[in-house]
Amino acid sequence: MPFETVPLHPDFGVEIRGVDLAKLDDATFAEIESAYHSHGALLFRNQFYTPDVQVALGHRFGVLGIPPRKQFNLPDHPEVSVLGNLMNPDGTPAAFFNEMGEEWHSDSAGYENLDGVTFLYCIESPPEGGETLLCSMTAAWDALDAQTQADMEGRKLLHSWNYHNDKVLKVSKAKPLSPEERAKIPDHITDLVQVHPVSGRKLYYISHNLVKQVDDLGEEASLGYIMPLVDHATAPERVYTHQWRPGDLLVWDNRATMHTATDVTAYRGATRHMHRSYAFTGPRALPDGKLAPV
C-alpha cells in the first residue's frame, strides 16, 4: 500500500497519507516503522477505528503495557487508557485529566526500558485548546555548543515515576496506586547523553517532571541544571504544535522526542476525549501485563 509523507516540522515528524490502519499489511507496516525511526513522530489523519485496531498496531511495534491508572483503562481493552475531561453521571472522572498543563516529558522516563512508542488518538477535541506539543531531542543536541555538550557527557539522572505521580495526584482525581503497584515502577538511573539504538543519532534524554536528582546534586541544584536544557530543546522554533481533530492518531518515539499537553483552562466547557496506549520496543521489551509509564 503506497503512501505519501508530508513533513510536520523541519527537524522531525511526518504526516503519513493514504493509509488505512484498520487494513494494514506487513509490507506497509515495515515502511511505517522505518519512517517512525527516521522521523521520530508520525501523524495519521481520518482514522476512524475501534480500539482493537490501536491495540493491534501497538503489538506490531512492540509489547503493550497496561497503564497503571487502571480506573481509566477500557474494560475490554485494558492496554488503552482514556484521557480528557469526561465525567461519569455521578460526577466522578471517566478519563484521566492531568491539570498540570505544560510539562515537557517522555512517557518512557518512568521505566528502565527507554525505548517506547506512544499512540494518542482523538475521538473528540475542543474547538480551541487541548493541543499536544512535541520537540526533537536529537535536533536539540545538535544545536548545543561544544562546551555544553562536553559538560553533559557522563552525567546521570535519577528518574522516578512515583515522584511525578505524587505531584499529579494533588491536581487530579486519579486514584493513588497501591504500595504493590508503586513497587512495580521503581526509580532508575539513566544517562543524560545517549545514542539512539536504531537511528544512531546522539541525543539527550530528560524529563524534568520525573527527575529527582542529577549526579550528586541536590533537588534544587538538579532542577537548576536541567531546566535550561529543557528550555533549549523546547524553544519555539523547535516545537511542533498539533491541533487535534477527530480521527487523528499521533505516534511518537519517546527516546527521540519530548512532548507536553497545554493549559487545560483553554478548553473549559468543551470536551477533550482521547485514547492512549504505549508499547515497549527494543530488546528489553517487557511481557504483556507489566505496568507501563503514563
C-alpha positions as CSV (number, residue, x, y, z in Angstrom):
1,M,0.0,0.0,0.0
2,P,1.9,3.1,-1.2
3,F,1.6,6.2,0.9
4,E,2.7,9.8,0.9
5,T,4.7,11.6,3.6
6,V,4.4,15.3,4.4
7,P,6.8,17.0,6.9
8,L,5.3,18.1,10.2
9,H,8.4,20.2,11.2
10,P,11.8,20.9,9.6
11,D,13.5,18.9,12.4
12,F,11.3,15.9,12.7
13,G,8.0,14.2,12.2
14,V,5.9,13.4,9.1
15,E,2.2,13.0,8.3
16,I,1.5,9.7,6.5
17,R,-1.3,9.9,4.0
18,G,-3.0,7.2,2.1
19,V,-3.0,4.5,4.8
20,D,-6.0,2.8,6.5
21,L,-4.6,1.5,9.8
22,A,-7.5,-1.0,10.0
23,K,-6.3,-2.7,6.8
24,L,-2.5,-2.6,7.3
25,D,-0.4,-5.2,5.5
26,D,3.1,-6.3,6.6
27,A,4.9,-4.5,3.8
28,T,3.2,-1.2,4.6
29,F,3.9,-1.5,8.3
30,A,7.6,-2.1,7.6
31,E,7.7,1.2,5.8
32,I,5.8,2.9,8.6
33,E,8.1,1.5,11.2
34,S,11.1,2.8,9.1
35,A,9.5,6.2,8.9
36,Y,9.0,6.2,12.7
37,H,12.7,5.6,13.3
38,S,13.7,8.1,10.8
39,H,11.4,10.9,11.8
40,G,10.6,10.3,15.5
41,A,6.9,11.2,15.2
42,L,4.1,10.2,12.8
43,L,0.6,11.6,12.2
44,F,-2.3,9.7,10.7
45,R,-5.5,11.6,10.0
46,N,-9.0,10.3,9.3
47,Q,-8.5,7.0,11.1
48,F,-12.0,6.2,12.4
49,Y,-11.4,2.8,14.1
50,T,-12.4,0.7,17.1
51,P,-9.9,0.3,20.0
52,D,-8.8,-3.2,18.7
53,V,-7.1,-1.5,15.7
54,Q,-5.0,0.6,18.0
55,V,-4.1,-2.4,20.1
56,A,-3.1,-4.4,17.0
57,L,-0.9,-1.6,15.9
58,G,0.8,-1.4,19.3
59,H,1.5,-5.1,19.1
60,R,3.2,-4.6,15.7
61,F,5.6,-2.0,17.2
62,G,6.4,-3.9,20.4
63,V,4.9,-5.1,23.7
64,L,1.9,-3.3,25.0
65,G,1.9,-2.2,28.6
66,I,-1.1,-1.9,30.9
67,P,-1.4,1.8,32.1
68,P,-1.2,1.9,35.9
69,R,-4.1,4.2,36.4
70,K,-6.4,1.3,35.8
71,Q,-9.7,3.1,36.6
72,F,-9.4,4.9,33.2
73,N,-8.5,1.8,31.1
74,L,-11.1,0.5,28.7
75,P,-12.7,-2.7,30.2
76,D,-12.4,-4.7,27.0
77,H,-9.0,-3.3,26.0
78,P,-7.0,-2.6,29.2
79,E,-4.0,-1.6,27.1
80,V,-5.9,1.6,26.2
81,S,-6.5,4.4,28.6
82,V,-9.0,7.2,28.3
83,L,-7.6,10.8,28.6
84,G,-9.6,14.0,28.7
85,N,-12.2,15.7,30.8
86,L,-15.1,13.2,30.5
87,M,-17.3,12.8,33.6
88,N,-19.5,10.0,34.8
89,P,-23.1,10.7,35.7
90,D,-22.2,10.6,39.4
91,G,-19.6,13.4,38.9
92,T,-16.6,11.1,39.1
93,P,-14.0,11.4,36.3
94,A,-14.4,9.0,33.4
95,A,-11.0,9.9,32.0
96,F,-7.5,10.8,33.3
97,F,-7.4,14.6,33.4
98,N,-3.9,15.9,34.2
99,E,-4.5,19.6,35.2
100,M,-0.7,20.3,35.5
101,G,-0.8,21.7,31.9
102,E,2.5,22.3,30.2
103,E,5.1,19.8,31.4
104,W,7.7,18.6,28.9
105,H,8.5,14.9,29.3
106,S,9.0,11.5,27.8
107,D,6.5,8.7,28.5
108,S,9.3,6.2,28.9
109,A,11.1,8.1,31.6
110,G,9.3,6.3,34.3
111,Y,10.7,2.9,33.3
112,E,14.1,1.2,32.8
113,N,13.3,0.5,29.1
114,L,13.5,3.9,27.5
115,D,12.5,2.6,24.0
116,G,8.8,3.0,23.9
117,V,6.2,4.3,21.4
118,T,3.1,6.3,22.4
119,F,-0.2,6.2,20.5
120,L,-2.6,9.1,21.1
121,Y,-5.9,9.0,19.3
122,C,-8.5,11.7,19.1
123,I,-12.2,10.9,19.5
124,E,-13.4,14.4,20.3
125,S,-11.5,17.7,20.5
126,P,-12.3,21.1,21.7
127,P,-12.7,23.9,19.1
128,E,-9.8,25.7,20.9
129,G,-7.0,24.5,23.1
130,G,-6.0,20.9,24.0
131,E,-3.0,20.8,21.7
132,T,-0.1,18.4,22.0
133,L,3.4,19.8,21.5
134,L,6.5,17.8,20.5
135,C,10.2,18.5,20.1
136,S,13.2,16.5,18.8
137,M,15.9,15.7,21.3
138,T,18.4,14.8,18.5
139,A,17.9,18.3,17.0
140,A,18.2,19.8,20.5
141,W,21.6,18.0,21.0
142,D,22.8,19.1,17.5
143,A,22.0,22.7,18.3
144,L,24.1,22.8,21.6
145,D,27.5,24.4,21.7
146,A,30.5,22.1,22.1
147,Q,31.3,23.3,25.6
148,T,27.7,22.5,26.9
149,Q,27.8,19.1,25.2
150,A,31.1,18.2,26.8
151,D,29.7,19.2,30.3
152,M,26.7,16.9,29.8
153,E,28.7,13.8,28.8
154,G,28.8,11.2,31.6
155,R,26.1,12.8,33.7
156,K,23.4,10.5,35.3
157,L,19.8,11.3,36.1
158,L,17.6,9.7,38.7
159,H,14.1,9.4,37.2
160,S,11.1,8.5,39.3
161,W,7.5,7.9,38.0
162,N,6.1,7.8,41.5
163,Y,7.8,11.1,42.4
164,H,6.0,12.6,39.3
165,N,2.6,10.8,40.1
166,D,2.6,12.1,43.6
167,K,2.6,15.6,42.2
168,V,-0.1,14.8,39.7
169,L,-2.4,13.4,42.4
170,K,-2.5,16.8,44.0
171,V,-4.3,18.3,41.0
172,S,-6.2,15.3,39.6
173,K,-8.9,12.9,40.7
174,A,-7.0,9.8,39.8
175,K,-6.8,7.1,42.5
176,P,-3.4,6.6,44.2
177,L,-1.5,3.4,43.4
178,S,-1.2,0.7,46.0
179,P,2.2,0.1,47.5
180,E,2.4,-3.1,45.4
181,E,1.7,-1.1,42.2
182,R,4.2,1.6,43.1
183,A,6.9,-1.0,43.7
184,K,6.4,-2.2,40.1
185,I,7.7,1.1,38.8
186,P,10.9,1.7,40.7
187,D,13.2,4.7,40.4
188,H,16.1,4.2,37.9
189,I,19.2,5.9,36.7
190,T,19.7,6.9,33.1
191,D,22.5,8.6,31.1
192,L,21.8,12.2,30.2
193,V,23.5,11.9,26.8
194,Q,22.6,8.8,24.7
195,V,22.8,7.4,21.2
196,H,19.5,6.3,19.7
197,P,19.7,2.5,19.3
198,V,18.2,2.5,15.8
199,S,19.0,5.8,14.1
200,G,22.4,6.1,15.7
201,R,21.9,9.8,16.3
202,K,23.1,11.4,19.5
203,L,20.5,13.0,21.8
204,Y,19.9,14.0,25.4
205,Y,17.2,12.3,27.5
206,I,15.4,14.3,30.1
207,S,12.0,14.5,31.7
208,H,12.2,17.3,34.3
209,N,8.9,16.3,36.0
210,L,10.4,12.9,36.8
211,V,13.9,13.9,37.6
212,K,14.7,13.6,41.3
213,Q,18.5,14.1,41.0
214,V,21.3,14.9,38.6
215,D,24.6,13.1,39.7
216,D,25.1,14.1,43.4
217,L,23.4,17.4,43.2
218,G,20.5,18.3,45.5
219,E,16.9,18.6,44.3
220,E,17.1,22.4,43.8
221,A,20.5,22.3,42.1
222,S,19.4,19.4,39.9
223,L,16.4,21.4,38.7
224,G,18.6,24.4,38.1
225,Y,20.9,22.2,35.9
226,I,18.1,20.6,33.8
227,M,15.7,23.4,33.1
228,P,18.0,25.4,30.8
229,L,18.4,22.1,28.8
230,V,14.6,21.7,28.7
231,D,14.2,25.4,27.6
232,H,16.8,24.9,24.9
233,A,15.0,21.8,23.5
234,T,11.6,23.4,23.6
235,A,12.5,26.8,22.1
236,P,9.5,27.9,19.9
237,E,11.4,27.2,16.6
238,R,12.0,23.6,17.6
239,V,8.4,22.8,18.6
240,Y,5.6,21.1,16.6
241,T,2.2,22.0,17.8
242,H,-0.6,19.5,16.9
243,Q,-4.1,20.9,16.6
244,W,-6.3,17.9,17.1
245,R,-9.3,16.8,15.2
246,P,-11.3,13.6,15.4
247,G,-9.7,10.7,13.7
248,D,-6.1,11.8,14.3
249,L,-3.6,9.4,15.6
250,L,-0.2,10.8,16.7
251,V,2.6,8.3,17.2
252,W,6.0,9.2,18.7
253,D,9.3,7.8,19.8
254,N,9.8,8.5,23.5
255,R,13.6,8.4,23.3
256,A,13.9,10.7,20.3
257,T,11.3,13.2,21.4
258,M,9.7,15.0,24.3
259,H,6.1,16.2,24.4
260,T,3.6,18.1,26.6
261,A,0.0,18.9,27.0
262,T,-1.1,22.6,27.2
263,D,-3.1,24.7,29.6
264,V,-6.4,22.9,30.4
265,T,-8.2,26.1,31.2
266,A,-8.2,26.9,27.5
267,Y,-11.0,24.4,26.9
268,R,-13.2,24.6,30.0
269,G,-16.7,23.8,28.9
270,A,-15.6,21.8,25.8
271,T,-14.9,18.1,25.6
272,R,-11.5,16.5,25.0
273,H,-11.7,12.7,24.6
274,M,-8.6,10.7,23.7
275,H,-7.4,7.1,23.7
276,R,-3.8,6.5,24.6
277,S,-1.7,3.3,24.5
278,Y,2.0,2.6,24.9
279,A,4.3,-0.2,23.7
280,F,7.7,-1.1,24.8
281,T,10.1,-1.6,21.9
282,G,13.7,-2.9,21.6
283,P,15.4,-6.0,23.0
284,R,14.3,-5.3,26.6
285,A,10.6,-5.1,25.9
286,L,8.7,-6.5,28.8
287,P,6.0,-9.2,28.8
288,D,2.4,-8.1,28.3
289,G,0.7,-7.2,31.5
290,K,3.6,-5.2,33.1
291,L,2.9,-1.7,34.1
292,A,3.9,1.0,31.5
293,P,4.6,4.6,32.4
294,V,2.0,7.1,31.6
